[in-house]
Amino acid sequence: MLNEFGSRTTFNKISDTYVVSVPNPMSLDALAILEKDLLSNLESDFAAHVIFDFSAVQILDSTEFKELYKQAKVIALMGVESYFVSLNPCVVAALVQTNIKIDSVTSCLCIQDALDLIQKNKNEAKA
């Protein structure tokens, strides 16, 4: 499935980190393509971290969120750390109301915060 611009999900690589633009509008079909593309990219060009960028997402239901969380758990089995960034405050409030639990994904306010946290963790691991 292609997005409104006729292309697949955007993946950018910064050092050993993929930044994935979560599709908007969202659908289970779009998420299935995102998962396929993400796994394919990780297989051909491994990254230690994946940042899921939600900045374009205004509406996110619990089913879609659970699907993205499942994708984060799948790549965790490959040794990849996941970060969810730029979640809309209204989306966060709705997820809290539905008692969504995430225990293996770190969330950050923005991409830069996630990159800073990744670098901090690398520096601490070296020390």
C-alpha positions in Angstrom: 0.0 0.0 0.0 1.3 3.4 -0.9 0.8 6.6 1.1 -0.9 9.7 -0.3 2.4 10.7 -2.0 2.6 7.4 -3.9 5.5 6.0 -1.8 6.1 3.6 1.0 6.8 4.5 4.6 9.8 6.8 5.0 13.0 5.3 6.6 16.0 7.5 7.4 19.2 6.1 8.9 21.3 8.1 11.3 24.4 6.2 12.3 23.1 2.9 13.7 19.5 4.2 14.1 16.5 4.0 11.8 13.9 6.8 12.0 10.6 5.5 10.8 7.8 7.9 9.9 4.6 6.3 11.2 2.0 6.5 8.3 -0.9 8.9 8.4 -3.6 8.1 7.8 -3.1 4.9 9.5 -4.6 1.5 8.6 -3.9 -2.1 9.4 -2.8 -2.5 5.8 -0.4 0.4 6.1 1.0 -1.1 9.3 1.5 -4.5 7.7 3.5 -2.8 4.9 5.5 -0.9 7.5 6.3 -4.1 9.4 7.4 -5.8 6.2 9.6 -2.9 5.1 11.1 -2.5 8.5 12.1 -6.1 8.8 13.4 -6.0 5.3 15.5 -2.9 6.0 16.8 -4.4 9.3 17.7 -7.7 7.5 19.7 -5.9 4.7 21.2 -3.0 6.8 21.0 -3.8 10.5 20.4 -0.9 13.0 20.7 -1.2 16.8 17.8 1.3 17.3 14.5 2.2 15.7 12.7 5.5 16.4 9.0 5.4 15.4 8.1 9.0 14.7 4.4 9.7 15.3 4.6 13.5 14.5 2.2 13.2 11.6 -0.3 11.0 13.5 -3.3 12.9 14.9 -5.6 9.9 15.6 -4.5 6.5 16.8 -6.8 3.8 18.1 -5.8 1.1 20.5 -5.7 -1.6 17.8 -3.3 0.4 15.7 -1.1 1.2 18.7 -1.1 -2.5 19.7 0.1 -3.4 16.2 3.0 -0.9 16.4 3.8 -2.1 19.9 3.9 -5.7 18.5 6.3 -4.6 15.8 8.6 -3.1 18.5 8.5 -6.4 20.4 9.3 -8.3 17.2 12.4 -6.2 16.5 13.4 -6.4 20.2 13.8 -10.1 19.6 16.4 -9.2 17.0 18.3 -7.1 19.5 16.9 -3.7 18.3 15.8 -1.1 20.8 12.6 0.9 20.0 11.6 4.4 20.8 8.2 6.0 20.3 8.5 9.8 19.7 6.3 12.8 19.1 3.1 11.2 20.3 0.2 13.7 20.2 -0.9 14.6 23.7 -4.6 13.7 22.9 -3.4 10.3 21.6 -1.5 9.7 24.8 -4.5 10.7 26.9 -6.7 8.3 25.0 -4.2 5.4 25.3 -3.9 6.0 29.1 -7.7 5.9 29.4 -7.8 2.5 27.7 -5.1 1.2 30.0 -2.7 0.4 27.3 0.5 -0.9 28.8 4.0 -0.6 27.2 6.9 -2.0 29.0 9.6 -2.6 26.4 9.5 0.7 24.5 11.0 4.0 25.5 9.0 7.1 24.7 10.5 10.6 24.1 9.1 14.0 23.3 11.0 14.3 20.0 13.5 12.6 17.7 16.4 14.6 19.1 15.6 13.5 22.7 15.6 9.9 21.5 19.0 10.4 19.7 20.4 12.1 22.8 19.2 9.2 25.0 20.8 6.6 22.6 24.1 8.5 22.8 23.9 8.8 26.6 23.3 5.0 26.9 26.3 4.4 24.5 28.5 6.6 26.6 27.5 4.9 29.8 28.1 1.5 28.3 31.7 2.5 27.4 32.4 3.8 30.9 
